[in-house]
């Protein structure tokens, strides 16, 4: 009985010692995570509420063919970007954020469209680059409202933010889109992190 107890204890101790070593080796040897992009990069969504009407913003970052086929590889050392095996380190010179805005009744049990409210005409935008905790403004940008056909435009709107100068901006920086009230209050903030 004493021998059985000693053998079982020795086995349990061996498993306890070797299992963490095997697990840590598996973690160290994990393959890098690769993400491949299509034409657009999804940004986080935002929402502005006024009374019982909500405007929900669905932004996507795009730039002609730049993002198509771009691959991000994540390792313990950080993120790298490649396209057709070539290292890519910066954003292209110009970018667009296409924003679909959907208007609905905020607390309805089911999705209930609402007409486009007047407060959407008074919103302002700020576009910034973020590196770590630091924000800096983009060089220049413009915002344009794209008309929709009559059957689509009752509770939807499309906005396009053109970023005119993104030359030499590292792909590791985040793009931050902020929606402001006419008096400068932050109403919503969205981010693109390729």
N, C-alpha and C positions, 0 to 999 in steps of 0.2 A: 504494500500500500504506500509505504514511504517512497519507494522507487517510482511508482506511478505518479505520485504528487510532484516529485522532483522533475521527472521527465515533462510533465504537463507545464510546470512552471518555466522550465528552460525553453520549451516551445513557445509559450506565450511571450516570454521576454524577447526571443529572437524575432518573432513577428512584429512586436512593438517597435523594435529597433530598426528593422529592415523596411517596414512598410512606409514610414515617412521618407526614407532615402529614395525609395522607388518612386513615390509620389512627387518629390521635389525634382527628380531627374525628368519625369514626364512633363512637368511644368516648364523646365528649362528648355526642353527639346520641342515644345509646341511649335507647330508651323506658323509662319507669319500670317496674319489676317489680311486678305486682299479684297478690296471693294472696287468694282468696275462701274463707271458712270455711263449714263445714256446722254441724251442731248441736254438735259436739265438737272440741276441739283435742287432737291426739295429743301425748303427752308422751314423753320418752325412756324406754326400758324399764330395769328394774333386775333384779338377781338376788341371791338369798341362797342360799348353799350350806352344807349341813351333812352331812358324810360323803359318801355317794354320792347324796344327794337334793338336787335343786335346786328352788327356788321362784322362778319368773320372774314379774315384775310388769309388767303392761301397763296403765298409767294413761292416762285421758283426762279432760280438763278440760271442764266443761259448766256452763251456767247458763240453764235454761229456753230461751228463744229468743234470748238475747243474741248468741251467736256466729253464728247462721244469717244469712247475707247480709253479715256483717261483711267488709270488704275492707281489706287492708293494702297500702299502696303504698310501695315502697322506691325512694329516689332517692339521689343523692350527699349530699344534705343530711340524710338520715335516714329514719325511718319515720313514716307517718301512717295513721290508721284512719278509715274512713267506713262508714256504714250508711245506705242510702237517701239518698245524697248529703250526709248530715249528718256533720260531724266528730265523732268519738268519741275521748275522751282518757283515760277511766278505766274500770276494771273495774266490773261491777255490784256492788251491795252484798253479795250472797252468791254463792258458787261451790261446786261439788262436784267432787271428783276421784273418778271411778269406776275402781276397779282390779280387773282380772281377774287372778287368781293361778292359774298353771298349775304343777302339781307333776309332776316327772319324774325319771328316773334321769339323773344328770349326763352321764356319758361314754358312754352307749349309742350304738351305731352308728346305730340308728334311734330315733325318738321312742318312749320307753317310759314310760307313765304310772306314777306311784307314789302310794300313799295319802297323804292329808294328814298331814304330820308334826306332832308336838307342838310343835316349836320355833316354829311360826307363831303359837301362842297367846301367846308371850312377847315378841313384837316390839313395839317402841314407835315412834311416828312424831313427826317434827318438821316443821313447815311454815313456810317463810320466804319473804320477798320479797327479790329480788336486784336491785340497781341498780348497774351497773358491777361493782366488786369487793366491795361492801358488802352484808351480809345483815342483815335485821331480821325478827323474828318476826311472824307474822300476829296479828291481834287475838285471835281465839279460834277453835278448831276442835274437832270431835269425830269419832271413827272408829266406824263401825258395820259389823258383818259381816252380809251379806245371805244368808239361807239359799237354797240351790238345791234343785231337785227331786232325788230320790234317784238317778236315772240320770245326772245331771250332776255330782253332788257328790263322786264318788269321788276325783277328782284335780284338782278346781277349786274355787276360792273367789272370792267377790266381796266387796270392801271398798269402803265409801263414806266419803270424808273430806269432811265438811261444813265449809266455811269461812264463819263467821257474820258477819264484818265485813271487807269489802274495799272500803269506801267511800273514795273519793278516792285510790285506788292507780293510778298511771299505767299505761296499757296497754303501755308500753315496758319495764316491770319484768318480770322473770322470776319464776315461781313455782317454788320448790324444795321437793321432798318428800324427806325423808331417813328411811331405816329404820334404827333403832338396836337394838342388843342390850339385854337387861335392865340391863347395867352401863354403858350409854351409848356403846358402840363403834359407829362408823358402819359399817353393813353394805352399804348401797346408797344411791345418790342419783339422783333423777330430776328432770327440769326441763320446764316448759312455757314456751315462748317464742312467744306469739302473733305 
